[in-house]
Amino acid sequence: MGKSLNTSRQDFPILEQLVNDEPLVYLDNAATTQKPQAVIDQIVSYYQHDNANVHRGVHTLAERATAQYEAARVKVQQFINAASSAEIVFTKGTTQSLNWIAGSFGPTVVQAGDEIVISYMEHHSNLVPWQQLAKKTGAKLRYIDLLPDGQLDLDAAKQVIGPRTKIVSLAHASNVLGVVNPVKTIAALVHVQGGYMVVDGAQAVPHMPVDVQALDADFYAFSGHKMLGPTGIGVLYGKQALLEQLSPVEYGGEMIDFVGLQESTFKELPWRLEGGTPNIAGAIGLGAAIDYLNQIGMTNIQAHEQALVAEALPALQAIDGLTIYGPQEASQRTGVIAFNLDNLHPHDLATALDMEGVAVRAGHHCAQPLMQWLNVAATARASFYLYNTSEDVQALVAAIQAAKEFFQNGTL
Ligand code: PMP
């Protein structure tokens, strides 16, 4: 303990700036999060004092770098309650983790005529790899429908998941609708059928306590940069017995035991899957991010975001002409709110908000099938994190109101 949410904002130097002469209100956390000084310092310190390649050298710096890299792996293991650090593989991020599962594990369990099940709310990185696997194997890619308010339709899931289902892959939390999916329930459904549960945790691990064993997820993917860590580092969690079945996607240095002219033998998990020099500073930075999150506590972070949504949602709902996607009850949502204002293009809306210093995203959010389901081309999206405040919520609401007046009357 020691850190509180009240003081956390001061730990993020980037937030202390003006954008277009207004204090920066950063609400694009679903895309990427800002870094506390502790994470920045840890990365700098590593390069200043300890930089060396891991696992190979016997010299002091190599041992220090290896110790820090492996300590980061244990932090990740404990953070998501994996049974062993051998179940934590460092990757570039969620996209790479999901591609490895679909590309390497997928073909070992999916055959022609089998079914792979996802939902309409998936991010492209939890959709396109499965499309590719379906194409290569002759399997069918099936979609679980959503309820009118955007929540996963559990009855539809029970219909779709059946004896042919080999893999179900779902977002734990949506990057657009702000809903949390009942992963544990779905995992039980697919396990009864002898299939595997893959989870895209990119929008969950940064925002709520996650226990991969309690969820009974077979694989779980997430990214460091969405949880205060650096870009270019992410995690593939897998149950050890399943990771053992995964062929490395990359062969080369760091992952071998013995190399002969025609045959090689490989290291044990998790190193067998981490070919080449890994993102050492990235992993160490992610470890520092986890330390920071732990000091505040994931339950506190979740409650804080919940309070921001409880404040933002009614205020946004009160703006005439503003459509909010996903459940209309704050208690059913995470800190992601996608919206459109009248017939305004969301890019124009986001540009107008930026004039007020408010950073939101506009576009399809890498979820084009979901946009089709919502019957829109794009949306604007505000997304909160632990350093956002009630003032940020008020600034968002005021900026949307100002944009509305500007586009209606030509005055800003
Ligand atoms: N899944 C979801 C739900 C996401 O929000 C994102 C990031 N927008 C990703 C996957 C992909 O993450 P990354 O780009 O870090 O690989």
Residues whose N, C-alpha, C, O or C-beta is under 5 A from the ligand:
A	BS01	PMP	A30 G93 T94 T95 Q96 H123 S125 A171 A173 N175 D200 A202 Q203 S223
